[in-house]
Amino acid sequence: MGLVVSEVEGFDFKSKVLGKGGDRRFHARIINGVLHFPGLVTEH
């Protein structure tokens, strides 16, 4: 899995499955230098 820039307002990154895989993306934001995944999931 890797991280790419999120297009969703209020989020900095989203997960991206490398190679074959699902379409789910987990969005994250950086808070005080720590990467947080608060639970927003989208389907690509």
C-alpha positions as CSV (number, residue, x, y, z in Angstrom):
1,M,0.0,0.0,0.0
2,G,1.2,3.5,-0.7
3,L,-0.1,7.0,0.0
4,V,-1.1,9.6,-2.6
5,V,-2.6,13.1,-2.2
6,S,-6.3,13.1,-1.3
7,E,-8.8,15.1,-3.4
8,V,-11.2,15.3,-0.4
9,E,-11.3,18.6,1.4
10,G,-9.9,18.4,4.9
11,F,-7.7,15.4,4.2
12,D,-4.0,15.3,3.2
13,F,-3.5,11.7,1.9
14,K,-5.3,8.6,0.9
15,S,-4.1,5.0,0.8
16,K,-3.6,3.4,-2.6
17,V,-3.3,-0.4,-3.1
18,L,-0.3,-1.2,-5.2
19,G,-0.7,-3.9,-7.9
20,K,-4.0,-5.9,-8.0
21,G,-6.4,-5.0,-5.3
22,G,-9.6,-3.4,-4.1
23,D,-10.9,0.0,-4.9
24,R,-11.2,1.2,-1.3
25,R,-9.2,4.3,-0.3
26,F,-8.7,5.2,3.3
27,H,-8.3,9.0,3.7
28,A,-5.9,10.5,6.3
29,R,-4.9,13.9,7.7
30,I,-1.7,15.0,9.5
31,I,-2.4,16.4,13.0
32,N,0.6,17.7,14.9
33,G,3.0,15.8,12.7
34,V,1.1,12.5,13.1
35,L,-0.8,10.7,10.3
36,H,-4.4,9.9,11.4
37,F,-6.9,7.7,9.6
38,P,-10.2,8.9,11.1
39,G,-12.4,6.4,9.2
40,L,-13.3,8.0,5.9
41,V,-13.3,5.3,3.2
42,T,-14.2,5.9,-0.5
43,E,-14.4,3.6,-3.5
44,H,-12.3,4.6,-6.5
